[in-house]
Amino acid sequence: MTMASLAIAGSAPERRATAQPAGSLAGFFGEIKPDWHSQWAWDHYEATILGLAHQFGLRSVCEIGGGRDPLFTQEQAARNGIDLIVNDIDAGELALTGRGLRTARFDIAGDLSEPDVRRGGYDMMVSRMVFEHVDGVERAWANIHELLAPGGVALAFFPTLWAPVFALNHVLPEKASHAIVHALFPARRDGGGDPKFPALYDWCRGDPAVLEPMLKRAGFAETHVQRFWGHGYFDRMPGLKQIDHAFNAAAARIGWNLVTTYAYVVVRKGRG
């Protein structure tokens, strides 16, 4: 059993990142066999990052948009052999970052002129529910390529169009979208621990044929799009929940890329 499968299975939650026979991104995901439903993506996000770090020997990890809710505490990162740096564009969000974690303030879709920028300084860059809010995602991917060290890996986890639930969020006025999300998820009201930010969905798609040419233009040597279907927005709506689940299960069976709900987009920078 490789480090990838051990990390995902939870058999080695505190192994340190060490260089392993790397293989490919597709091989990594082929071995861990993610489920089609997006609940797997939520439940295994941290383990997937640790698995990639172990498999490819990655230590310095920058979390894009980590702000108030970073991937790990300083203690958890240290136990797993990860040097975690939390990024955000907003100084107020970085002020909420956990004790002991290093921070870096810069705009991932900007010109990388900020003092905290470290070109070629990260082995891995990750983000969760950030890219749908970014204006200029193609520029962001090009910047990630510049910020990664040779052989570095990045993973972005985001919702995708044109899943009906996110298509509705995309076309509704922001005020109406806020009201719906606040009604379904009271914890996401303004001032709470998980506020709702405006979503743009620039390049937030689950179709590899759409994403891969753009990622190649950004300079990446290897790409992998792990698609997911299904969501939890209708969990408190009996009847609609079952209909939506059947729709997403059927879409997953036939691999209908147009209506994926979430994706892990994973890239690797060449060593040359």
C-alpha positions in Angstrom: 0.0 0.0 0.0 1.4 3.4 -1.0 1.5 6.6 1.0 -1.5 7.9 -1.0 -3.8 5.1 0.0 -2.6 5.1 3.6 -3.3 8.9 4.0 -6.7 8.7 2.5 -7.7 5.6 4.5 -6.6 7.4 7.7 -4.1 4.7 8.6 -1.2 7.2 8.8 -2.6 10.5 9.9 0.6 11.9 11.3 3.3 10.6 8.9 5.8 13.2 7.9 6.1 14.3 4.2 9.0 12.4 2.7 10.0 11.9 -0.9 8.3 8.9 -2.5 8.3 7.3 -5.9 6.1 10.1 -7.4 4.1 8.5 -10.2 1.4 10.6 -11.8 -1.5 12.7 -10.6 -3.9 10.4 -12.5 -2.3 7.4 -10.9 -2.6 8.9 -7.4 -6.4 9.4 -7.9 -6.8 6.1 -9.6 -5.4 4.4 -6.5 -7.5 6.2 -3.9 -10.7 5.8 -6.0 -12.8 8.8 -5.0 -16.5 8.3 -4.8 -18.7 10.2 -7.3 -20.6 12.1 -4.6 -19.2 15.4 -3.5 -19.5 14.4 0.2 -16.3 12.4 -0.5 -14.6 15.5 -1.6 -15.5 17.4 1.6 -14.7 14.4 3.9 -11.3 13.7 2.3 -10.0 17.1 1.4 -7.3 17.3 4.1 -6.4 13.6 3.7 -6.0 14.1 -0.1 -3.6 17.0 0.5 -1.6 14.9 2.9 -1.6 12.0 0.5 -0.3 14.2 -2.3 2.3 15.7 0.0 3.5 12.3 1.0 3.4 10.8 -2.5 5.3 13.7 -4.1 7.6 14.7 -1.2 6.0 18.2 -0.7 6.6 20.1 2.5 6.1 23.9 2.0 2.3 24.4 1.6 0.6 27.7 0.8 -3.2 27.8 1.4 -4.8 30.3 -0.9 -7.6 32.3 0.8 -7.1 30.4 4.0 -7.7 33.5 6.2 -10.0 32.7 9.1 -10.3 29.0 8.4 -6.9 27.5 7.6 -6.5 23.9 6.6 -4.6 22.9 9.7 -3.6 24.3 13.1 0.2 24.9 13.5 0.3 21.8 15.7 -1.5 19.6 13.1 0.7 20.9 10.3 3.9 20.2 12.3 2.7 16.6 13.2 2.2 15.9 9.5 5.5 17.4 8.4 3.9 20.3 6.7 5.2 23.9 6.7 1.9 25.8 6.3 1.7 29.4 5.1 -1.8 30.9 5.0 -2.5 33.4 2.3 -5.4 35.9 1.9 -5.9 39.2 0.1 -7.6 40.6 3.1 -5.6 41.6 6.2 -8.7 41.3 8.3 -9.1 37.7 7.3 -5.4 37.0 8.0 -5.8 38.5 11.5 -8.2 35.6 12.3 -5.7 33.0 11.3 -4.8 30.5 14.1 -1.9 31.0 16.5 1.5 30.1 15.3 0.8 29.9 11.6 2.8 32.1 9.1 0.8 34.3 6.8 1.3 35.9 3.4 -0.9 38.7 2.1 -1.1 38.9 -1.7 -3.7 38.7 -4.5 -3.5 35.3 -6.2 -5.0 36.9 -9.4 -2.9 40.1 -9.1 0.5 41.2 -10.4 2.5 39.5 -7.6 4.1 42.7 -6.6 3.3 42.4 -2.8 6.3 42.0 -0.4 5.0 38.6 0.9 5.3 37.0 -2.6 7.8 34.1 -2.8 8.3 33.1 -6.5 9.2 29.5 -6.7 8.8 29.3 -2.9 6.1 26.7 -2.4 6.1 22.9 -2.9 2.3 22.9 -2.9 -0.6 25.4 -3.1 -4.1 24.5 -2.2 -7.5 26.2 -2.0 -11.0 25.3 -0.8 -14.1 27.2 -2.0 -12.0 30.2 -3.1 -11.7 30.1 -6.9 -15.5 30.8 -7.5 -14.9 34.2 -5.9 -11.8 35.1 -7.9 -12.0 37.6 -10.7 -9.3 36.5 -13.2 -8.9 32.7 -12.6 -6.7 32.1 -15.6 -4.2 34.7 -14.2 -4.5 33.0 -10.9 -3.4 29.7 -12.3 -0.5 31.4 -14.2 0.6 33.0 -10.9 0.4 29.6 -9.1 2.7 28.2 -11.7 5.1 31.0 -11.0 4.9 30.6 -7.2 5.4 26.8 -7.2 8.8 25.3 -7.0 9.8 22.9 -9.8 7.8 19.7 -9.4 5.3 21.5 -7.2 1.6 20.5 -7.0 -1.5 22.7 -6.6 -5.1 21.6 -5.8 -8.1 23.8 -6.1 -11.5 22.6 -4.7 -14.4 24.6 -6.0 -18.1 24.4 -7.1 -18.8 24.1 -10.8 -21.2 25.3 -13.4 -23.6 24.3 -14.7 -24.9 22.3 -11.8 -28.4 23.6 -11.4 -28.0 24.7 -7.8 -24.9 26.8 -8.7 -26.3 28.0 -12.0 -29.2 29.5 -10.0 -26.8 31.1 -7.6 -24.9 32.5 -10.6 -27.9 34.1 -12.3 -29.8 35.4 -9.2 -29.1 38.9 -7.9 -26.6 38.7 -5.0 -29.2 40.0 -2.5 -31.6 37.1 -3.4 -28.8 34.6 -3.4 -27.8 35.8 0.1 -31.3 35.4 1.4 -31.6 31.8 0.1 -28.2 30.7 1.6 -28.9 32.4 4.9 -32.3 30.7 5.1 -30.8 27.2 4.4 -27.6 27.7 6.4 -28.1 30.1 9.3 -24.4 29.8 10.3 -23.5 31.5 7.0 -25.2 34.8 7.9 -23.1 37.9 7.8 -20.9 38.2 10.9 -20.8 34.4 11.3 -17.9 32.1 11.0 -18.6 31.2 7.4 -20.0 34.2 5.6 -21.1 34.1 2.0 -19.0 36.1 -0.5 -20.2 36.9 -4.1 -19.5 34.1 -6.6 -18.2 34.7 -10.1 -17.5 31.1 -11.2 -14.8 32.2 -13.7 -13.4 29.0 -15.1 -15.2 27.0 -12.5 -16.1 24.0 -14.6 -15.8 20.2 -14.2 -15.0 19.3 -17.8 -11.4 18.4 -18.4 -11.7 19.3 -22.0 -12.6 22.9 -21.0 -10.0 23.3 -18.3 -6.9 21.5 -19.6 -6.1 23.8 -22.5 -6.2 26.8 -20.1 -4.0 25.0 -17.5 -1.5 24.1 -20.2 -1.3 27.7 -21.3 -0.5 28.6 -17.6 2.5 26.3 -18.0 1.6 23.1 -16.1 3.2 19.9 -17.2 0.5 17.6 -15.8 -3.2 18.2 -15.0 -6.0 16.1 -13.4 -9.7 17.0 -13.0 -11.5 14.9 -10.4 -15.2 15.4 -10.9 -17.9 15.2 -8.3 -21.7 15.3 -8.5 -24.3 15.9 -5.8 -24.6 18.4 -2.9 -26.2 18.9 0.4 -28.3 22.0 -0.3 -31.6 20.1 -0.4 -30.9 17.8 2.6 -33.7 19.5 4.6 -36.2 19.3 1.7 -37.8 15.7 1.6 -38.8 14.8 -1.9 -36.6 17.3 -3.7 -33.6 15.8 -2.0 -34.4 12.3 -3.4 -35.1 13.7 -6.9 -31.9 15.7 -6.9 -29.9 12.7 -5.7 -31.3 10.5 -8.5 -30.5 13.2 -11.1 -26.9 13.5 -9.9 -26.4 9.7 -9.6 -27.5 9.3 -13.2 -25.2 12.2 -14.3 -22.3 10.6 -12.5 -23.0 7.2 -14.1 -22.8 8.6 -17.6 -20.1 11.1 -16.8 -22.1 14.2 -17.7 -19.5 16.9 -17.3 -21.9 19.8 -17.8 -23.6 19.3 -14.5 -20.8 18.4 -12.1 -21.3 20.2 -8.8 -17.7 20.3 -7.5 -14.2 19.5 -8.8 -10.7 19.0 -7.5 -8.4 20.5 -10.1 -4.9 19.3 -9.6 -1.8 20.5 -11.5 1.9 19.8 -11.4 4.7 22.0 -12.5 7.5 20.5 -14.6 11.0 20.1 -13.1 12.7 21.7 -16.1 
